[in-house]
């Protein structure tokens, strides 16, 4: 996510931080590099011009030039201006005091709108809401089937009308059905086009007038860059949406749409979709995103992911086991599965402050984790609890059962024993000895 832009900005600001004092020439040189980095990231040129001017004006002021650490002050200013550019603070949905809250989803075909409807519904379920989906895209052949399939996966009702050819009527009756069934949020999936046209906009205006949505969300493909921003401008003129959902953000190495859309339209980015899974979706936090772009990590999001994944009672039980050096392969497997629920491990590394760039760019082979899981699952309950009993014949059986080889089984058992030894040292208050390098291989 934003890798190209992030690398360039970190290089520029890293050079500034390394200097004991800064001159106006140093600032001007850095601003030129920042301007180029943003333009190459497909950020709107007017946005770039305003951003660089703001950073430069503040960087030449007393708060930097008279500071003991001017380079760090410039980094702080860039962080603040990046946050402001993307919206300064996270903005939530508006919920009606009289349910259901109606959310109208709009956007072009191919932006990921239908999937975004399902992801938003799942997100709201995790917040204690009781949503329903309304399939009002009557033009794309597979749109209704896709929404119904996603609804079945999440056990969320999807309102449709067999043979319905009036999107406005489907939306109206869908909201009525939500009221009758006691649903507190109704999410309407509307038709998209390959381009903006009068027919598309007229239909959306009619739906808006009929159902009076509390939130209109524009779904944009972040990888479209400046084109996505142009689309947002046109939708803003016709439909007057309330906020943006950026999809495919995990594949966006540049960041042009995320850094431009708020400044151009005045509407905030409310949500970001960061993966194919339905739970890869959350509120967009501008300050946290700015921190990640500048290599400062994102501890708050990491904590929130952990809290949503890990059972507090089980975490206390695990801590007690580690204190008593009773950590087993079952515990190891459970923790590995919890981490994988939080998302790709490479993504989590990017959220940890102070992690070297080289380590963040390390490609962790998720298939290796699959092999580890297969090996542990091929062990008997007794073997997982007491690895010392795993002799040669048992290792051959485990290797055959997991589709691996004896060498892979040996490596896992040896690394696990090293982990147990480290935990024993920690629980006894001893200073931990050097960590064996191969303990860090394979993602564990």
DRENDO-1510 file (C-alpha; in Angstrom, 1 decimal, always signed):
<recs>
REC; n; res; u; v; w
REC; 1; UNK; +0.0; +0.0; +0.0 .
REC; 2; UNK; +1.5; +3.3; -1.2 .
REC; 3; UNK; +5.0; +1.6; -1.3 .
REC; 4; UNK; +6.4; +3.7; -4.2 .
REC; 5; UNK; +5.3; +7.1; -2.6 .
REC; 6; UNK; +6.3; +5.9; +0.9 .
REC; 7; UNK; +9.8; +4.9; -0.2 .
REC; 8; UNK; +10.5; +8.3; -1.9 .
REC; 9; UNK; +9.1; +10.4; +0.9 .
REC; 10; UNK; +11.0; +8.5; +3.5 .
REC; 11; UNK; +14.3; +8.9; +1.5 .
REC; 12; UNK; +13.8; +12.7; +1.2 .
REC; 13; UNK; +12.9; +13.2; +4.9 .
REC; 14; UNK; +15.6; +10.8; +6.0 .
REC; 15; UNK; +18.2; +13.0; +4.4 .
REC; 16; UNK; +16.7; +16.0; +6.3 .
REC; 17; UNK; +16.7; +14.2; +9.6 .
REC; 18; UNK; +20.4; +13.4; +9.2 .
REC; 19; UNK; +21.4; +17.0; +9.2 .
REC; 20; UNK; +22.2; +19.0; +12.3 .
REC; 21; UNK; +20.9; +22.3; +10.9 .
REC; 22; UNK; +18.8; +23.2; +7.9 .
REC; 23; UNK; +19.2; +26.1; +5.4 .
REC; 24; UNK; +16.6; +27.5; +3.1 .
REC; 25; UNK; +18.3; +25.7; +0.2 .
REC; 26; UNK; +18.0; +22.4; +2.1 .
REC; 27; UNK; +14.2; +23.0; +2.5 .
REC; 28; UNK; +13.8; +24.1; -1.2 .
REC; 29; UNK; +15.6; +20.9; -2.4 .
REC; 30; UNK; +13.5; +18.7; -0.2 .
REC; 31; UNK; +10.3; +20.4; -1.4 .
REC; 32; UNK; +11.3; +19.8; -5.1 .
REC; 33; UNK; +11.8; +16.1; -4.3 .
REC; 34; UNK; +8.4; +15.9; -2.4 .
REC; 35; UNK; +6.7; +17.6; -5.3 .
REC; 36; UNK; +8.1; +15.1; -7.8 .
REC; 37; UNK; +7.2; +12.2; -5.6 .
REC; 38; UNK; +3.6; +13.3; -5.3 .
REC; 39; UNK; +3.2; +14.0; -9.0 .
REC; 40; UNK; +4.6; +10.6; -9.8 .
REC; 41; UNK; +2.1; +9.1; -7.4 .
REC; 42; UNK; -0.6; +10.6; -9.6 .
REC; 43; UNK; -1.8; +13.2; -7.0 .
REC; 44; UNK; -3.8; +16.1; -8.5 .
REC; 45; UNK; -1.3; +18.8; -9.5 .
REC; 46; UNK; -3.3; +21.6; -7.8 .
REC; 47; UNK; -3.3; +19.5; -4.6 .
REC; 48; UNK; +0.4; +19.0; -4.9 .
REC; 49; UNK; +1.0; +22.7; -5.4 .
REC; 50; UNK; -1.0; +23.7; -2.4 .
REC; 51; UNK; +0.5; +20.9; -0.2 .
REC; 52; UNK; +4.1; +21.8; -1.0 .
REC; 53; UNK; +3.5; +25.5; -0.5 .
REC; 54; UNK; +2.0; +24.8; +3.0 .
REC; 55; UNK; +4.8; +22.5; +4.0 .
REC; 56; UNK; +7.4; +24.9; +2.8 .
REC; 57; UNK; +5.9; +28.0; +4.5 .
REC; 58; UNK; +5.8; +26.1; +7.8 .
REC; 59; UNK; +9.2; +24.6; +7.4 .
REC; 60; UNK; +10.8; +28.0; +6.9 .
REC; 61; UNK; +9.1; +29.3; +10.0 .
REC; 62; UNK; +10.5; +29.7; +13.5 .
REC; 63; UNK; +9.2; +26.3; +14.7 .
REC; 64; UNK; +11.7; +24.6; +12.4 .
REC; 65; UNK; +14.6; +27.0; +11.9 .
REC; 66; UNK; +15.0; +27.6; +15.6 .
REC; 67; UNK; +14.5; +24.0; +16.7 .
REC; 68; UNK; +17.2; +21.8; +18.1 .
REC; 69; UNK; +16.0; +19.0; +15.7 .
REC; 70; UNK; +14.9; +20.8; +12.6 .
REC; 71; UNK; +14.7; +17.7; +10.5 .
REC; 72; UNK; +12.3; +16.0; +12.9 .
REC; 73; UNK; +10.2; +19.1; +12.9 .
REC; 74; UNK; +9.9; +19.0; +9.1 .
REC; 75; UNK; +8.8; +15.4; +9.3 .
REC; 76; UNK; +6.2; +16.4; +11.9 .
REC; 77; UNK; +4.9; +19.1; +9.6 .
REC; 78; UNK; +4.7; +16.7; +6.6 .
REC; 79; UNK; +2.8; +14.2; +8.7 .
REC; 80; UNK; +0.3; +16.9; +9.8 .
REC; 81; UNK; -0.2; +18.2; +6.3 .
REC; 82; UNK; -0.6; +14.7; +4.9 .
REC; 83; UNK; -3.3; +14.0; +7.5 .
REC; 84; UNK; -5.0; +17.3; +6.8 .
REC; 85; UNK; -4.9; +16.5; +3.0 .
REC; 86; UNK; -6.7; +13.2; +3.5 .
REC; 87; UNK; -9.3; +14.6; +6.0 .
REC; 88; UNK; -7.6; +15.3; +9.3 .
REC; 89; UNK; -9.8; +12.9; +11.3 .
REC; 90; UNK; -11.8; +9.8; +10.7 .
REC; 91; UNK; -15.5; +10.4; +9.9 .
REC; 92; UNK; -18.2; +7.9; +10.8 .
REC; 93; UNK; -21.6; +7.1; +9.2 .
REC; 94; UNK; -24.6; +9.1; +10.2 .
REC; 95; UNK; -27.2; +6.9; +11.9 .
REC; 96; UNK; -30.9; +7.8; +11.9 .
REC; 97; UNK; -32.6; +8.0; +15.3 .
REC; 98; UNK; -35.5; +6.2; +13.6 .
REC; 99; UNK; -34.3; +3.0; +12.0 .
REC; 100; UNK; -33.5; +2.0; +9.4 .
REC; 101; UNK; -30.5; +4.1; +8.4 .
REC; 102; UNK; -30.5; +4.1; +4.6 .
REC; 103; UNK; -27.1; +3.9; +2.9 .
REC; 104; UNK; -27.1; +4.5; -0.9 .
REC; 105; UNK; -24.0; +3.1; -2.7 .
REC; 106; UNK; -23.0; +4.7; -6.0 .
REC; 107; UNK; -20.1; +4.4; -8.4 .
REC; 108; UNK; -19.0; +3.2; -11.8 .
REC; 109; UNK; -19.0; -0.4; -12.9 .
REC; 110; UNK; -15.8; -2.2; -12.0 .
REC; 111; UNK; -15.1; -0.1; -8.9 .
REC; 112; UNK; -16.0; -3.0; -6.5 .
REC; 113; UNK; -19.4; -1.5; -5.5 .
REC; 114; UNK; -21.3; -4.7; -5.0 .
REC; 115; UNK; -18.6; -6.3; -2.9 .
REC; 116; UNK; -18.2; -3.0; -0.9 .
REC; 117; UNK; -21.9; -3.3; +0.0 .
REC; 118; UNK; -21.3; -6.7; +1.5 .
REC; 119; UNK; -18.2; -5.6; +3.3 .
REC; 120; UNK; -19.9; -2.6; +4.7 .
REC; 121; UNK; -22.8; -4.8; +6.0 .
REC; 122; UNK; -20.3; -7.2; +7.6 .
REC; 123; UNK; -18.5; -4.2; +9.2 .
REC; 124; UNK; -21.7; -2.9; +10.6 .
REC; 125; UNK; -22.6; -6.3; +12.0 .
REC; 126; UNK; -19.3; -6.3; +13.9 .
REC; 127; UNK; -20.5; -2.9; +15.4 .
REC; 128; UNK; -23.7; -4.5; +16.7 .
REC; 129; UNK; -26.0; -3.4; +13.8 .
REC; 130; UNK; -28.6; -5.6; +12.0 .
REC; 131; UNK; -28.2; -4.7; +8.3 .
REC; 132; UNK; -30.0; -5.8; +5.1 .
REC; 133; UNK; -28.9; -5.5; +1.5 .
REC; 134; UNK; -31.1; -4.3; -1.4 .
REC; 135; UNK; -30.2; -5.4; -4.9 .
REC; 136; UNK; -31.2; -2.4; -7.1 .
REC; 137; UNK; -28.6; -3.0; -9.9 .
REC; 138; UNK; -30.9; -4.3; -12.6 .
REC; 139; UNK; -28.5; -3.8; -15.5 .
REC; 140; UNK; -25.4; -5.9; -14.8 .
REC; 141; UNK; -26.4; -9.5; -15.3 .
REC; 142; UNK; -24.6; -11.0; -12.3 .
REC; 143; UNK; -25.0; -8.2; -9.8 .
REC; 144; UNK; -28.1; -9.6; -8.1 .
REC; 145; UNK; -26.7; -13.1; -8.0 .
REC; 146; UNK; -23.4; -11.8; -6.6 .
REC; 147; UNK; -25.1; -9.9; -3.8 .
REC; 148; UNK; -27.3; -12.8; -2.9 .
REC; 149; UNK; -24.2; -15.1; -2.7 .
REC; 150; UNK; -22.4; -12.6; -0.5 .
REC; 151; UNK; -25.6; -12.2; +1.7 .
REC; 152; UNK; -25.8; -16.0; +2.2 .
REC; 153; UNK; -22.2; -16.2; +3.3 .
REC; 154; UNK; -22.8; -13.6; +6.0 .
REC; 155; UNK; -26.4; -14.7; +6.8 .
REC; 156; UNK; -27.8; -11.3; +5.8 .
REC; 157; UNK; -31.1; -11.0; +3.9 .
REC; 158; UNK; -30.9; -9.6; +0.4 .
REC; 159; UNK; -34.1; -7.9; -0.9 .
REC; 160; UNK; -34.8; -8.5; -4.6 .
REC; 161; UNK; -37.9; -8.5; -6.9 .
REC; 162; UNK; -37.9; -11.3; -9.5 .
REC; 163; UNK; -38.0; -9.8; -12.9 .
REC; 164; UNK; -38.0; -6.3; -11.5 .
REC; 165; UNK; -37.0; -3.6; -14.0 .
REC; 166; UNK; -37.5; -0.5; -12.0 .
REC; 167; UNK; -34.6; +0.3; -9.7 .
REC; 168; UNK; -36.4; +3.1; -7.9 .
REC; 169; UNK; -39.3; +0.9; -7.0 .
REC; 170; UNK; -36.9; -1.9; -5.9 .
REC; 171; UNK; -35.1; +0.5; -3.6 .
REC; 172; UNK; -38.3; +1.9; -2.2 .
REC; 173; UNK; -39.8; -1.5; -1.4 .
REC; 174; UNK; -36.5; -2.7; -0.1 .
REC; 175; UNK; -36.5; +0.0; +2.5 .
REC; 176; UNK; -40.1; -0.8; +3.4 .
REC; 177; UNK; -39.2; -4.4; +3.9 .
REC; 178; UNK; -36.3; -3.4; +6.2 .
REC; 179; UNK; -38.8; -1.5; +8.3 .
REC; 180; UNK; -41.2; -4.4; +8.5 .
REC; 181; UNK; -38.4; -6.9; +9.4 .
REC; 182; UNK; -36.9; -4.7; +12.1 .
REC; 183; UNK; -33.5; -4.1; +10.3 .
REC; 184; UNK; -31.7; -1.0; +11.5 .
REC; 185; UNK; -29.6; -0.4; +8.3 .
REC; 186; UNK; -30.6; -0.8; +4.7 .
REC; 187; UNK; -27.7; -0.8; +2.1 .
REC; 188; UNK; -28.8; -0.2; -1.5 .
REC; 189; UNK; -26.6; -1.5; -4.3 .
REC; 190; UNK; -27.2; +0.6; -7.4 .
REC; 191; UNK; -26.3; +0.2; -11.1 .
REC; 192; UNK; -22.9; +1.4; -12.4 .
REC; 193; UNK; -21.8; +2.3; -15.9 .
REC; 194; UNK; -18.5; +2.2; -17.7 .
REC; 195; UNK; -18.6; +6.0; -17.8 .
REC; 196; UNK; -20.7; +8.9; -16.5 .
REC; 197; UNK; -24.0; +9.4; -18.4 .
REC; 198; UNK; -27.3; +11.2; -18.0 .
REC; 199; UNK; -29.3; +8.0; -17.7 .
REC; 200; UNK; -27.2; +6.8; -14.8 .
REC; 201; UNK; -27.3; +10.1; -12.9 .
REC; 202; UNK; -31.1; +10.5; -13.5 .
REC; 203; UNK; -31.8; +7.1; -11.9 .
REC; 204; UNK; -29.6; +7.8; -8.9 .
REC; 205; UNK; -31.3; +11.2; -8.4 .
REC; 206; UNK; -34.7; +9.5; -8.6 .
REC; 207; UNK; -33.6; +6.8; -6.0 .
REC; 208; UNK; -32.3; +9.5; -3.7 .
REC; 209; UNK; -35.5; +11.5; -3.9 .
REC; 210; UNK; -37.7; +8.4; -3.3 .
REC; 211; UNK; -35.8; +6.8; -0.3 .
REC; 212; UNK; -34.1; +9.9; +1.2 .
REC; 213; UNK; -30.9; +8.1; +2.2 .
REC; 214; UNK; -29.0; +9.2; +5.4 .
REC; 215; UNK; -25.7; +8.4; +3.7 .
REC; 216; UNK; -24.7; +8.4; +0.0 .
REC; 217; UNK; -21.3; +6.7; -0.4 .
REC; 218; UNK; -19.3; +6.9; -3.6 .
REC; 219; UNK; -17.2; +3.8; -4.3 .
REC; 220; UNK; -13.9; +4.5; -6.1 .
REC; 221; UNK; -11.2; +2.2; -7.3 .
REC; 222; UNK; -8.1; +3.7; -5.7 .
REC; 223; UNK; -5.8; +2.2; -8.3 .
REC; 224; UNK; -7.5; +4.4; -10.9 .
REC; 225; UNK; -5.6; +7.4; -9.4 .
REC; 226; UNK; -6.4; +10.7; -11.1 .
REC; 227; UNK; -9.2; +9.1; -13.1 .
REC; 228; UNK; -11.0; +8.2; -9.8 .
REC; 229; UNK; -10.8; +11.8; -8.7 .
REC; 230; UNK; -12.3; +13.0; -11.9 .
REC; 231; UNK; -15.2; +10.6; -11.5 .
REC; 232; UNK; -15.6; +11.8; -7.9 .
REC; 233; UNK; -15.9; +15.4; -9.2 .
REC; 234; UNK; -18.6; +14.5; -11.7 .
REC; 235; UNK; -20.6; +12.5; -9.1 .
REC; 236; UNK; -20.3; +15.4; -6.7 .
REC; 237; UNK; -21.9; +17.7; -9.2 .
REC; 238; UNK; -24.9; +15.5; -9.9 .
REC; 239; UNK; -25.5; +13.4; -6.8 .
REC; 240; UNK; -23.8; +15.3; -3.9 .
REC; 241; UNK; -22.5; +12.2; -2.0 .
REC; 242; UNK; -21.5; +12.3; +1.7 .
REC; 243; UNK; -18.3; +10.3; +1.6 .
REC; 244; UNK; -16.0; +7.9; -0.3 .
REC; 245; UNK; -15.2; +4.2; +0.0 .
REC; 246; UNK; -11.8; +3.5; -1.5 .
REC; 247; UNK; -11.5; -0.1; -2.8 .
REC; 248; UNK; -8.3; -2.0; -3.7 .
REC; 249; UNK; -6.2; +0.2; -1.5 .
REC; 250; UNK; -3.9; -2.8; -0.7 .
REC; 251; UNK; -2.8; -2.8; -4.4 .
REC; 252; UNK; -2.3; +0.9; -4.7 .
REC; 253; UNK; +1.5; +1.6; -4.7 .
REC; 254; UNK; +1.0; +5.3; -5.6 .
REC; 255; UNK; -1.8; +6.8; -3.6 .
REC; 256; UNK; -3.0; +9.5; -5.9 .
REC; 257; UNK; -6.7; +9.0; -5.3 .
REC; 258; UNK; -6.4; +8.8; -1.5 .
REC; 259; UNK; -4.3; +11.9; -1.4 .
REC; 260; UNK; -6.5; +13.9; -3.8 .
REC; 261; UNK; -10.1; +13.1; -3.4 .
REC; 262; UNK; -10.8; +15.0; -0.2 .
REC; 263; UNK; -9.0; +18.1; -1.3 .
REC; 264; UNK; -10.8; +18.1; -4.7 .
REC; 265; UNK; -14.3; +17.3; -3.7 .
REC; 266; UNK; -14.4; +18.4; -0.1 .
REC; 267; UNK; -15.9; +15.0; +0.9 .
REC; 268; UNK; -14.1; +12.7; +3.3 .
REC; 269; UNK; -12.9; +9.2; +2.7 .
REC; 270; UNK; -15.0; +7.2; +5.2 .
REC; 271; UNK; -13.9; +3.6; +4.5 .
REC; 272; UNK; -11.1; +1.7; +2.9 .
REC; 273; UNK; -11.1; -1.8; +1.4 .
REC; 274; UNK; -7.7; -3.4; +1.8 .
REC; 275; UNK; -8.1; -7.0; +0.5 .
REC; 276; UNK; -10.4; -9.6; -1.0 .
REC; 277; UNK; -11.8; -11.0; +2.2 .
REC; 278; UNK; -15.1; -9.5; +3.5 .
REC; 279; UNK; -13.4; -8.4; +6.7 .
REC; 280; UNK; -10.7; -6.5; +4.9 .
REC; 281; UNK; -12.6; -3.3; +5.4 .
REC; 282; UNK; -12.6; -0.5; +8.0 .
REC; 283; UNK; -13.0; +3.2; +8.7 .
REC; 284; UNK; -10.3; +5.3; +7.0 .
REC; 285; UNK; -8.0; +7.1; +9.5 .
REC; 286; UNK; -6.1; +9.9; +7.7 .
REC; 287; UNK; -3.6; +10.4; +10.6 .
REC; 288; UNK; -2.8; +6.7; +10.7 .
REC; 289; UNK; -2.4; +6.5; +6.9 .
REC; 290; UNK; +0.0; +9.4; +7.0 .
REC; 291; UNK; +2.1; +7.6; +9.7 .
REC; 292; UNK; +2.3; +4.5; +7.5 .
REC; 293; UNK; +3.3; +6.5; +4.4 .
REC; 294; UNK; +6.1; +8.1; +6.4 .
REC; 295; UNK; +7.3; +4.8; +7.9 .
REC; 296; UNK; +6.1; +5.6; +11.4 .
REC; 297; UNK; +3.9; +2.5; +11.7 .
REC; 298; UNK; +0.2; +2.3; +12.8 .
REC; 299; UNK; +0.1; +0.9; +16.3 .
REC; 300; UNK; -3.5; +1.8; +16.9 .
REC; 301; UNK; -4.8; -0.2; +14.0 .
REC; 302; UNK; -2.6; -3.1; +15.0 .
REC; 303; UNK; -4.1; -3.0; +18.5 .
REC; 304; UNK; -7.6; -2.8; +17.2 .
REC; 305; UNK; -7.0; -5.8; +14.9 .
REC; 306; UNK; -5.6; -7.8; +17.9 .
REC; 307; UNK; -8.5; -6.9; +20.1 .
REC; 308; UNK; -11.0; -8.0; +17.5 .
REC; 309; UNK; -9.2; -11.3; +16.9 .
REC; 310; UNK; -7.9; -12.4; +20.3 .
REC; 311; UNK; -10.2; -13.5; +23.2 .
REC; 312; UNK; -9.1; -11.7; +26.3 .
REC; 313; UNK; -9.6; -14.7; +28.6 .
REC; 314; UNK; -7.6; -17.0; +26.3 .
REC; 315; UNK; -4.9; -14.3; +26.2 .
REC; 316; UNK; -4.6; -14.3; +30.0 .
REC; 317; UNK; -4.5; -18.2; +30.0 .
REC; 318; UNK; -1.7; -18.1; +27.4 .
REC; 319; UNK; +0.3; -15.6; +29.4 .
REC; 320; UNK; +0.0; -17.9; +32.4 .
REC; 321; UNK; +1.2; -20.9; +30.4 .
REC; 322; UNK; +4.1; -18.9; +29.1 .
REC; 323; UNK; +5.1; -17.9; +32.6 .
REC; 324; UNK; +5.0; -21.6; +33.6 .
REC; 325; UNK; +6.8; -22.7; +30.5 .
REC; 326; UNK; +3.8; -24.8; +29.5 .
REC; 327; UNK; +3.4; -23.5; +26.0 .
REC; 328; UNK; +2.4; -26.4; +23.6 .
REC; 329; UNK; +2.0; -26.9; +19.9 .
REC; 330; UNK; -1.7; -26.4; +20.3 .
REC; 331; UNK; -1.1; -23.0; +21.8 .
REC; 332; UNK; +1.4; -22.2; +19.0 .
REC; 333; UNK; -1.1; -23.2; +16.3 .
REC; 334; UNK; -3.9; -21.1; +17.9 .
REC; 335; UNK; -1.7; -18.0; +18.0 .
REC; 336; UNK; -0.6; -18.5; +14.5 .
REC; 337; UNK; -4.2; -18.8; +13.3 .
REC; 338; UNK; -5.1; -15.7; +15.3 .
REC; 339; UNK; -2.3; -13.7; +13.6 .
REC; 340; UNK; -3.4; -14.8; +10.2 .
REC; 341; UNK; -7.0; -13.6; +10.9 .
REC; 342; UNK; -5.5; -10.2; +11.4 .
REC; 343; UNK; -4.4; -10.1; +7.8 .
REC; 344; UNK; -1.2; -10.7; +5.8 .
REC; 345; UNK; +1.9; -10.7; +8.0 .
REC; 346; UNK; +3.7; -8.3; +5.7 .
REC; 347; UNK; +0.9; -5.8; +6.2 .
REC; 348; UNK; +1.3; -6.1; +10.0 .
REC; 349; UNK; +5.0; -5.5; +9.8 .
REC; 350; UNK; +4.3; -2.2; +8.1 .
REC; 351; UNK; +2.2; -1.1; +11.2 .
REC; 352; UNK; +5.1; -1.6; +13.6 .
REC; 353; UNK; +7.2; +1.6; +14.2 .
REC; 354; UNK; +10.9; +1.2; +13.9 .
REC; 355; UNK; +10.9; -1.9; +11.7 .
REC; 356; UNK; +13.7; -1.5; +9.1 .
REC; 357; UNK; +12.5; -1.0; +5.5 .
REC; 358; UNK; +14.3; -4.1; +4.4 .
REC; 359; UNK; +12.4; -6.2; +6.9 .
REC; 360; UNK; +9.1; -4.6; +5.9 .
REC; 361; UNK; +9.7; -5.6; +2.3 .
REC; 362; UNK; +10.4; -9.2; +3.3 .
REC; 363; UNK; +8.0; -11.5; +1.4 .
REC; 364; UNK; +6.7; -14.0; +4.0 .
REC; 365; UNK; +5.5; -17.1; +2.2 .
REC; 366; UNK; +2.0; -17.8; +3.5 .
REC; 367; UNK; +2.3; -21.3; +2.0 .
REC; 368; UNK; +5.1; -22.0; +4.6 .
REC; 369; UNK; +2.6; -21.2; +7.3 .
REC; 370; UNK; +0.1; -23.6; +5.7 .
REC; 371; UNK; +2.8; -26.3; +5.9 .
REC; 372; UNK; +3.5; -25.6; +9.5 .
REC; 373; UNK; -0.2; -25.9; +10.3 .
REC; 374; UNK; -0.4; -29.2; +8.3 .
REC; 375; UNK; +2.5; -30.6; +10.3 .
REC; 376; UNK; +1.0; -29.7; +13.7 .
REC; 377; UNK; -2.4; -31.0; +12.7 .
REC; 378; UNK; -0.8; -34.3; +11.7 .
REC; 379; UNK; +0.5; -34.8; +15.3 .
REC; 380; UNK; -1.5; -36.7; +17.9 .
REC; 381; UNK; -2.8; -34.7; +20.9 .
REC; 382; UNK; -0.1; -36.3; +23.1 .
REC; 383; UNK; +2.6; -35.3; +20.6 .
REC; 384; UNK; +1.4; -31.7; +20.5 .
REC; 385; UNK; +1.6; -31.5; +24.3 .
REC; 386; UNK; +4.8; -33.4; +24.7 .
REC; 387; UNK; +7.1; -33.0; +21.6 .
REC; 388; UNK; +9.9; -35.0; +23.3 .
REC; 389; UNK; +8.1; -38.3; +22.5 .
REC; 390; UNK; +8.3; -37.6; +18.8 .
REC; 391; UNK; +10.9; -40.2; +17.7 .
REC; 392; UNK; +12.0; -41.2; +14.2 .
REC; 393; UNK; +9.0; -43.3; +13.2 .
REC; 394; UNK; +6.6; -40.7; +14.5 .
REC; 395; UNK; +8.3; -38.0; +12.5 .
REC; 396; UNK; +8.0; -40.1; +9.3 .
REC; 397; UNK; +4.2; -40.6; +10.0 .
REC; 398; UNK; +3.8; -36.8; +10.7 .
REC; 399; UNK; +5.7; -36.0; +7.4 .
REC; 400; UNK; +3.5; -38.4; +5.4 .
REC; 401; UNK; +0.3; -37.1; +7.0 .
REC; 402; UNK; +1.1; -33.4; +6.3 .
REC; 403; UNK; +2.4; -33.9; +2.8 .
REC; 404; UNK; +5.9; -32.6; +3.8 .
REC; 405; UNK; +9.1; -34.4; +4.6 .
REC; 406; UNK; +11.0; -35.4; +7.7 .
REC; 407; UNK; +13.4; -32.5; +7.4 .
REC; 408; UNK; +10.5; -30.0; +7.6 .
REC; 409; UNK; +9.2; -31.8; +10.7 .
REC; 410; UNK; +12.6; -31.8; +12.3 .
REC; 411; UNK; +13.0; -28.0; +11.6 .
REC; 412; UNK; +9.7; -27.2; +13.1 .
REC; 413; UNK; +10.2; -29.3; +16.3 .
REC; 414; UNK; +13.7; -27.8; +16.8 .
REC; 415; UNK; +12.5; -24.2; +16.4 .
REC; 416; UNK; +9.6; -24.9; +18.8 .
REC; 417; UNK; +12.0; -26.2; +21.4 .
REC; 418; UNK; +14.1; -23.1; +21.0 .
REC; 419; UNK; +11.0; -21.0; +21.6 .
REC; 420; UNK; +10.2; -23.0; +24.7 .
REC; 421; UNK; +13.7; -22.4; +26.0 .
REC; 422; UNK; +13.5; -18.7; +25.4 .
REC; 423; UNK; +10.1; -18.6; +27.3 .
REC; 424; UNK; +11.6; -20.5; +30.2 .
REC; 425; UNK; +14.5; -17.9; +30.4 .
REC; 426; UNK; +12.0; -15.1; +30.4 .
REC; 427; UNK; +9.7; -16.6; +33.0 .
REC; 428; UNK; +12.7; -17.2; +35.3 .
REC; 429; UNK; +13.8; -13.6; +35.0 .
REC; 430; UNK; +17.0; -14.5; +33.2 .
REC; 431; UNK; +18.4; -12.3; +30.5 .
REC; 432; UNK; +17.5; -13.8; +27.1 .
REC; 433; UNK; +20.4; -15.2; +25.2 .
REC; 434; UNK; +21.0; -14.5; +21.5 .
REC; 435; UNK; +18.0; -15.6; +19.4 .
REC; 436; UNK; +19.0; -18.2; +16.8 .
REC; 437; UNK; +18.7; -16.7; +13.3 .
REC; 438; UNK; +16.8; -19.6; +11.9 .
REC; 439; UNK; +14.0; -19.1; +14.5 .
REC; 440; UNK; +12.9; -16.1; +12.5 .
REC; 441; UNK; +12.6; -18.0; +9.2 .
REC; 442; UNK; +9.4; -19.1; +7.7 .
REC; 443; UNK; +7.3; -16.4; +9.5 .
REC; 444; UNK; +7.8; -17.6; +13.1 .
</recs>
